[in-house]
Amino acid sequence: MQLTEVNDLVSNLDSSIIALNALRDLLSSDTTIAEQCGLDEQKFSDIQVAVDDIVDAFADFIDIAGEAQKALDCQRINSVFVDLGHEAICGSAPRTFLWIYITMSIVFVLGMFIILLRGALLPPVSTSTRPYEHVHSYDQEDAPGSIPQSKG
């Protein structure tokens, strides 16, 4: 519910309670209404009590709508967003980035330490007796700058 809708509701409730108060005053001051409507004293008294209850209910509605107006007030909501944004940007973010940097630095240093230790402590492993068997070289005739040789 938007603030304009709450403001409209409050103004409608205010005008309704004014009309209900006028009706209550009329019922309490004019006794000819019961006679004109053909109501006995008990039914007329019940109507007066009902109107009083409705006036009290409308007063409660006005109080609730007033509290809703205060809750939706721009200053209150704006201060919440400002505090939240300030805490997120100026408070939590730098601490979070600091911990991310520290953690990643520790992971990097320990990873390099493990690689260096492995290379320093373990002897190299050779998979063949000829270390350069997988290295391909040019044939003499395919090498750049070589003189083609005749076969035969």
C-alpha positions in Angstrom: 0.0 0.0 0.0 1.4 3.4 -1.0 1.5 6.5 1.1 -1.0 8.3 -1.1 -3.5 5.4 -0.7 -3.1 5.6 3.1 -3.6 9.4 3.0 -6.8 8.9 0.9 -8.0 6.3 3.4 -7.4 8.6 6.4 -9.2 11.5 4.7 -12.2 9.2 3.9 -12.2 7.9 7.5 -12.1 11.5 8.9 -15.1 12.5 6.8 -17.0 9.3 7.7 -16.4 9.9 11.4 -17.7 13.4 11.1 -20.9 12.1 9.5 -21.2 9.4 12.2 -20.8 11.9 15.0 -23.5 14.1 13.4 -25.8 11.0 13.3 -25.0 10.1 16.9 -25.7 13.7 18.0 -29.0 13.6 16.1 -30.1 10.3 17.6 -29.3 11.5 21.1 -31.1 14.9 20.7 -34.1 14.1 18.6 -36.5 11.7 20.1 -39.1 12.0 17.3 -37.0 9.8 15.0 -38.1 6.6 16.8 -41.7 7.7 16.5 -41.4 8.6 12.8 -39.7 5.3 12.0 -42.1 3.3 14.1 -39.5 1.9 16.5 -40.0 1.0 20.1 -37.6 2.3 22.8 -35.5 -0.9 22.9 -34.8 -1.0 19.1 -34.0 2.7 19.1 -31.6 2.2 22.0 -30.0 -0.7 20.1 -29.5 1.6 17.1 -27.8 4.3 19.3 -25.5 1.7 20.8 -24.6 0.4 17.3 -23.8 3.9 16.1 -21.6 4.5 19.2 -19.7 1.2 18.4 -19.3 2.2 14.8 -17.9 5.6 15.9 -15.4 3.9 18.2 -14.4 1.4 15.4 -13.8 4.3 13.0 -11.7 6.0 15.6 -9.6 2.9 15.9 -9.3 2.7 12.1 -8.1 6.3 12.0 -5.4 5.5 14.7 -4.3 2.4 12.7 -4.1 4.4 9.5 -2.2 7.2 11.3 0.4 4.6 12.4 0.6 3.3 8.8 1.3 6.9 7.7 4.1 7.1 10.2 5.5 3.8 9.1 5.4 4.8 5.4 6.9 8.2 6.0 9.8 8.9 3.7 12.2 10.0 6.4 11.9 6.8 8.3 12.3 4.6 5.2 15.1 6.7 3.8 17.1 6.5 7.0 16.8 2.7 6.9 18.2 2.6 3.4 20.9 5.1 4.2 22.0 3.2 7.2 21.9 -0.1 5.4 23.8 1.3 2.4 26.4 3.0 4.5 27.0 -0.1 6.6 27.2 -2.3 3.5 29.5 0.0 1.5 31.6 1.6 4.2 31.6 -1.1 6.9 31.1 -4.6 5.6 32.6 -4.4 2.1 36.1 -3.3 3.1 36.3 -5.9 5.8 35.0 -8.6 3.4 37.5 -7.7 0.7 40.3 -7.7 3.2 39.4 -11.2 4.3 39.1 -12.3 0.7 42.6 -10.9 -0.1 44.1 -12.5 3.0 42.6 -15.9 2.2 43.6 -15.8 -1.4 47.2 -14.8 -0.5 47.5 -17.6 2.0 46.2 -20.1 -0.6 48.7 -18.8 -3.1 51.6 -18.9 -0.8 50.8 -22.4 0.5 50.3 -23.6 -3.0 53.6 -22.3 -4.2 55.3 -23.7 -1.0 53.8 -27.2 -1.8 55.0 -27.1 -5.4 58.5 -26.0 -4.4 58.7 -28.6 -1.7 57.6 -31.3 -4.0 60.3 -30.3 -6.6 63.0 -30.0 -3.9 62.3 -33.2 -2.0 61.4 -35.7 -4.6 63.9 -36.9 -7.3 62.9 -36.4 -10.9 61.0 -39.4 -12.4 62.2 -40.6 -15.7 59.8 -42.7 -17.7 62.3 -43.9 -20.3 65.9 -44.6 -20.7 66.2 -42.3 -23.6 65.2 -38.8 -22.4 64.7 -37.3 -25.8 62.8 -40.1 -27.6 59.7 -38.0 -27.9 61.4 -35.0 -29.3 61.0 -34.8 -33.1 63.7 -33.4 -35.3 63.8 -32.4 -38.9 65.3 -34.9 -41.3 68.5 -33.5 -42.8 66.8 -33.0 -46.2 63.8 -31.2 -44.7 65.9 -28.8 -42.5 65.9 -25.2 -43.5 69.0 -24.1 -45.3 70.2 -27.7 -46.0 71.4 -28.8 -49.4 69.2 -31.5 -50.9 71.0 -34.8 -51.1 70.4 -37.3 -53.8 69.4 -40.7 -52.9 71.0 -43.6 -54.5 
